Amino acid sequence: MVKNLKRALSISVLLVLVIMSANCSLFNGHVQEAKDYMAAGMYDLAAQSLIKRTYEKPDDAEVQVLLGECYLHEGSYELAEEQFIKARQFDNYKYSPRVGIAYKNAGDRATEDNDYEKANKMYQNAVDISPDLKEKIVQQLYEKGKIYFGSGEYDLADKQFELVSNLDTAYNVEFGDLFFKLGHVADDNNCLKFYKKVEKYSDTHNDEIGNRLLTIAYSKNSELEIQQWRNEASVFIELPPDYHICIIGSNPFRLKKGELSDLWMRVPLAKNLTVAVLICSDNYEVLNRDMEGNIRVYRIWKGEKLPHQLSPDIKIKAFENLMGEIIIRKKFIDE
């Protein structure tokens, strides 16, 4: 009897072990199947196999990491993050480096696809989770950027340098110097695109850049162009005013034929003032600028009068030698 009981117990244990072994093989089969799908680039099918595994063993951290990698490949970043968080909860020390590498690889793929916003996010995640990856990522991007720069692909170089800068600002002055040198030797039509790249990295050359842009501004004939270039210069330096404020009384000026006032003549804004422009000529041009920078041009020919309603800023262009003055008087207002 005892012998039969022992035999039955042995058989039961053996059956349990067989069942457990079969289940383990089945579970491992799901994981291996998923890995095979991933190797073939079939991440949606791999995810399906891994999800089956999570139903049976939700605390399998390796499966969570694999599933997160599948979601990264498919662009489901929130789902990927959920899986990575679960994996690190089970064993943060063991799985953080692996999760960091998964994010780095996702950043590499995004960079290759020229999706730099996505790449920046993936690299930041990689470094946040696994700080040891920072130096490797930075060096990789730096070297790639220098290759682009050396081959004259400056926009692509800038994209790599910007990714570097977001991770480590130690290279910013170097990047700024590189683009400043390009802008310094470029003509007026092309220098600005390089100076805008300098702006992102360093303020070391701000004075030189701003003063050059201001010089370009005053070489233009169009007031619109002048203001456009002054606006660009204002990014780098504090601009001197392009106007002087007229005083109460007489504000004389003299222009030779073809000359335009260097500065705007700004009329003080006050309700109790009246303004008159006296010019001993009937042939001239008035440029009138409002406070928003909008410019109107009035051509004054013989027999015509200057418009009464003028905005605060005035410039005069002479078609012949002329003398004139802006007269500002206080109005007498009955109380």
C-alpha positions in Angstrom: 0.0 0.0 0.0 2.8 2.4 1.0 4.7 1.4 -2.0 1.8 2.2 -4.3 1.2 5.5 -2.6 4.9 6.5 -3.1 4.7 5.5 -6.7 1.5 7.6 -7.3 3.1 10.6 -5.6 6.2 10.3 -7.8 4.1 10.1 -10.9 2.1 13.2 -9.8 5.4 15.2 -9.2 6.7 14.0 -12.6 3.5 15.2 -14.3 3.7 18.6 -12.6 7.4 18.9 -13.7 6.5 17.9 -17.3 3.6 20.4 -17.3 5.8 23.2 -15.9 8.5 22.3 -18.4 6.0 22.4 -21.2 4.7 25.8 -20.1 8.2 27.2 -19.7 9.0 26.0 -23.2 5.8 27.6 -24.5 6.6 30.9 -22.7 10.2 30.9 -23.9 8.8 30.1 -27.4 6.9 33.3 -27.3 10.0 35.3 -26.4 12.2 33.6 -29.0 9.4 34.1 -31.6 9.3 37.8 -30.8 13.1 38.1 -31.1 13.0 36.4 -34.5 10.3 38.9 -35.6 12.4 41.8 -34.3 15.4 40.6 -36.2 13.3 40.5 -39.3 12.0 44.1 -38.6 8.5 42.8 -38.0 7.9 44.7 -34.7 4.1 44.6 -34.8 4.2 40.8 -34.8 6.9 40.7 -32.2 4.8 42.9 -29.9 1.9 40.5 -30.2 4.1 37.6 -29.1 5.5 39.6 -26.2 2.0 40.7 -25.1 1.0 37.0 -24.8 4.0 36.5 -22.6 3.1 39.4 -20.3 -0.3 37.9 -19.7 1.3 34.7 -18.3 4.2 36.4 -16.5 3.7 40.2 -16.0 6.9 40.5 -13.9 9.2 39.4 -16.7 11.4 42.6 -17.0 13.3 41.4 -20.1 10.0 41.0 -21.9 8.9 44.5 -20.8 12.2 45.9 -22.3 11.7 44.0 -25.5 8.1 45.2 -25.8 9.3 48.8 -25.2 11.8 48.4 -28.0 9.1 47.2 -30.3 7.0 50.2 -29.4 9.9 52.6 -30.0 10.4 51.2 -33.5 6.7 51.6 -34.2 6.7 55.2 -32.9 4.5 54.5 -29.9 6.7 56.4 -27.4 4.2 56.6 -24.6 3.6 52.9 -24.7 7.3 52.3 -24.8 7.9 54.4 -21.8 5.2 52.5 -19.8 7.0 49.2 -20.5 10.4 50.6 -19.6 9.1 52.0 -16.3 7.8 48.5 -15.5 11.1 46.9 -16.3 13.1 49.3 -14.2 10.7 48.8 -11.3 11.6 45.1 -11.2 15.4 45.8 -11.4 16.5 49.4 -12.0 20.2 48.7 -11.8 20.1 45.9 -14.3 17.7 47.4 -16.9 18.4 51.1 -16.9 21.5 50.8 -19.1 19.6 48.6 -21.5 16.7 51.1 -21.6 19.1 53.9 -22.2 20.6 52.1 -25.1 17.1 51.5 -26.6 16.5 55.2 -26.4 19.9 56.0 -27.9 19.2 53.7 -30.8 15.9 55.3 -31.4 17.7 58.7 -31.4 20.1 57.4 -34.0 17.3 56.2 -36.2 15.5 59.5 -35.9 18.8 61.4 -36.9 19.2 59.2 -39.9 15.6 60.1 -40.9 16.3 63.9 -40.4 13.7 64.0 -37.6 15.9 66.1 -35.2 13.1 67.0 -32.8 12.4 63.3 -32.2 16.1 62.6 -32.0 16.7 65.2 -29.4 13.9 63.8 -27.2 15.2 60.2 -27.6 18.8 61.3 -26.7 17.6 63.3 -23.7 15.7 60.2 -22.5 18.8 58.0 -23.0 21.0 60.3 -20.9 18.4 60.9 -18.2 18.1 57.1 -17.7 21.7 56.1 -18.3 24.1 59.1 -17.8 27.1 57.1 -18.8 25.8 57.2 -22.4 26.1 61.0 -22.6 29.8 61.2 -23.7 29.3 58.5 -26.3 26.3 60.2 -27.9 27.9 63.6 -27.8 31.1 62.4 -29.4 29.2 60.5 -32.1 27.1 63.6 -33.0 30.1 65.9 -32.8 32.2 63.8 -35.2 29.3 63.5 -37.7 28.7 67.2 -37.5 32.4 68.0 -38.3 32.3 65.6 -41.3 29.2 67.5 -42.6 30.9 70.9 -42.0 34.1 69.8 -43.7 32.2 68.8 -46.8 30.3 72.1 -46.9 27.0 70.7 -45.8 26.5 73.5 -43.2 22.8 73.0 -42.5 23.3 69.3 -41.7 26.3 70.1 -39.6 24.3 72.7 -37.7 21.6 70.0 -36.9 24.2 67.7 -35.4 25.8 70.5 -33.5 22.5 71.6 -32.1 21.8 68.1 -30.8 25.3 68.2 -29.1 24.5 71.6 -27.6 21.3 70.3 -26.1 23.3 67.6 -24.3 26.5 69.5 -23.5 27.1 73.2 -23.9 30.9 72.8 -23.6 31.2 72.9 -27.4 29.1 76.0 -28.0 31.9 78.5 -28.4 33.6 76.2 -30.9 30.5 75.9 -33.0 29.9 79.7 -32.8 33.4 80.3 -34.0 33.0 77.9 -37.0 29.9 79.7 -38.3 31.2 83.2 -37.5 34.3 82.6 -39.7 32.0 81.5 -42.6 29.8 84.6 -42.1 32.9 86.9 -41.8 34.1 86.0 -45.3 30.6 85.8 -46.9 29.2 88.7 -48.8 26.3 90.9 -47.6 23.7 88.7 -49.2 24.9 85.5 -47.6 26.5 86.4 -44.2 23.2 86.5 -42.3 22.4 82.8 -42.6 25.7 82.0 -40.9 25.3 84.7 -38.2 21.9 83.3 -37.3 23.6 79.9 -36.6 26.2 81.7 -34.5 23.4 83.2 -32.4 22.3 79.8 -31.2 25.7 78.9 -29.8 27.7 81.9 -28.6 27.6 85.6 -28.0 31.3 86.0 -28.3 31.1 87.8 -31.7 27.9 89.8 -31.1 29.5 93.2 -31.4 31.3 92.4 -34.7 28.1 90.8 -36.2 25.8 93.6 -35.0 28.0 96.4 -36.3 28.4 94.7 -39.7 24.6 94.2 -40.0 24.1 97.9 -39.1 26.6 99.0 -41.8 24.7 96.9 -44.3 21.5 98.5 -43.2 22.7 102.0 -43.9 24.0 101.0 -47.3 20.5 100.3 -48.5 18.3 102.8 -50.3 15.0 101.4 -49.4 13.7 102.4 -45.9 12.1 99.0 -45.7 15.4 97.2 -46.2 17.1 99.6 -43.8 14.6 98.6 -41.1 14.8 94.9 -41.9 18.6 94.9 -41.5 18.4 97.1 -38.4 16.1 94.5 -36.9 18.6 91.8 -37.7 21.4 93.8 -36.1 19.2 94.4 -32.9 19.5 90.6 -32.2 23.2 91.1 -31.5 23.7 94.6 -30.2 21.7 97.4 -28.7 20.9 99.7 -31.6 21.5 103.5 -31.5 18.3 105.3 -32.3 17.7 106.1 -35.9 15.9 109.4 -35.1 16.4 112.6 -33.1 13.6 114.3 -31.3 12.7 117.7 -32.5 12.6 120.5 -29.9 10.0 123.1 -29.3 10.9 125.9 -31.8 12.9 125.7 -35.0 14.7 122.5 -36.2 16.6 123.6 -39.3 18.1 121.3 -41.9 19.9 121.6 -45.2 20.2 119.0 -47.9 22.0 118.8 -51.2 20.4 117.5 -54.4 19.6 113.8 -54.1 20.4 113.7 -50.3 18.1 112.1 -47.8 18.1 113.0 -44.1 20.4 110.6 -42.2 18.1 110.3 -39.2 14.4 110.5 -38.9 13.1 113.7 -37.3 10.7 112.7 -34.6 8.0 115.1 -33.6 7.1 114.9 -29.9 3.8 113.2 -29.2 1.6 115.7 -27.5 -1.9 117.1 -28.1 -1.0 120.7 -27.3 1.6 120.9 -30.1 1.4 122.0 -33.7 3.9 121.2 -36.4 4.8 123.0 -39.5 7.4 122.1 -42.2 8.8 125.1 -44.1 10.9 124.4 -47.1 12.1 126.9 -49.7 11.4 124.6 -52.6 8.4 122.9 -54.2 10.2 119.8 -55.3 11.0 117.3 -52.6 9.9 114.0 -51.1 8.6 113.3 -47.6 9.0 109.9 -45.9 6.6 109.6 -43.0 6.9 106.7 -40.5 4.3 105.8 -37.9 5.1 104.2 -34.5 4.6 100.7 -35.9 7.3 101.3 -38.5 4.9 101.7 -41.5 6.2 104.2 -44.0 4.3 106.4 -46.5 5.9 108.5 -49.2 4.6 111.9 -50.2 6.0 113.5 -53.4 5.7 117.2 -53.1 5.8 119.1 -56.5 5.6 122.7 -57.2 2.4 124.3 -56.0 1.6 121.4 -53.6 1.5 121.5 -49.9 2.8 119.1 -47.3 0.1 117.0 -45.8 -1.3 118.3 -42.5 -1.6 114.9 -40.8 1.9 113.4 -40.3 3.0 110.6 -38.2 5.8 111.2 -35.6 8.8 110.4 -37.9 9.8 112.5 -40.9 12.6 112.3 -43.5 13.1 114.7 -46.3 14.6 113.8 -49.7 15.9 116.7 -51.8 15.4 116.8 -55.6 17.4 120.0 -55.6 19.5 121.9 -53.0 17.1 123.1 -50.3 17.0 124.6 -46.8 14.1 123.9 -44.5 13.0 123.6 -41.0 10.5 121.8 -38.8 8.8 124.3 -36.5 7.0 123.0 -33.4 4.8 125.4 -31.5 2.6 125.0 -28.4 -1.1 125.4 -29.1 -3.1 127.9 -27.2 -6.0 126.0 -25.7 -8.9 127.6 -24.0 -9.4 126.2 -20.6 
